[in-house]
Every structure is written in structure tokens, then in C-alpha cells.
Amino acid sequence: QVILLTQDQKTHKDLTERYMHVPIDTFQINFANPADGTTVVNKADDLGAMLNKTEVLMRGGHPDLHKQGGEVLRDAAERLCKELLVRDRRAKGDKAAALSDYDGKNLGEIGPKTEPLMTADASHPGKLRTIGNSLNPANHDDAIPGAGVLKVALGDLRMLRKTYL
């Protein structure tokens, strides 16, 4: 058994891709709130790690942290859509479906393809669309999303993840 600790995202990605044929476990260690203590998140669940990272960024009061949190949340929304699309394709018999099939696709492209898959509640497609619209300024020079906007988007993404994944 080998345990490797790194703060370098490139090293993490290289290792997970190089050893894709071996089911390795990767984890992210967070110390977001002293009252909660240290949390360990299974990094194989990239969406969960993104959501946890956003929570840490939201707690910081600086606008740059909120901007970064908005960017991470938007990436998380894209990841949710990609995972839903891959699950749907695999359920329909496409065993070769992979997340990498959607590399380079943004939320504006894959969100509408995901909405028809959200059938548990009629409000879910609208929530996904609202997440994209409210977080779009984080990726540009527009006004930075406030903590309240980030909190609602984070809660909606967590709910959608729990419902559909």
C-alpha cells in the first residue's frame, strides 16, 4: 500500500489517469471549520469535492474568494450534467460512454441536454438553469456573485446530486 500526499492538482490528475486501470482511492483533506474539525472527502467523487471546496470559499468574505467559489460551483454544475448524461447513455446500452466525451463542453451546451433527464420534480430543470445564470458572472468581469447566491446554488446542486446520482 502506498500513500502519497500532494497539494499539486497536476500530480493528482496525472496519477489518477496513469493508474486508471487500477482502482486507486484519492482523498481531499479539508479544514474548513474548526468546530467541525478536519474532513476527508473521497476525491474519486470529484463532484462532492467541488461542492466542499465551494463551501470553504464561500465562508471567506473577500470578493475574490466568492468569484473563485462561483467558478468552482459552475464547474460542479457542469460535472453534474456530464455524470447524468453518461449515466443515461450507459443505461441505454452505450457502455463506452465516458465523462471525457464531454470535455470542452460548457454548462450552456450540456445543461439543456440534461434537463429532460431531471424528472423527479418539475422544478429541477429550472433550478439547474438558474444555477448557470446566477453563476455566469463568476466566469467573466461582471459583478461577483454574493454569498447568498452561492449558498442557494450550492444547496440546489447538493439536492440535485442527491436526487439524480
Secondary structure, 3 states (H helix, E strand, C coil): CCCCCCCCHHHHHHHHHHCCCCCCCCEEEEEEECCCEEEEEECCCHHHHHHHHHHHHHHCCCHHHHHHHHHHHHHHHHHHHHHHHHHHHHHCCCCCCCHHHHCCCCHHHHHHHHHHHCCCCCCHHHHHHHHHHHHHHHHCCCCCCCHHHHHHHHHHHHHHHHHHC
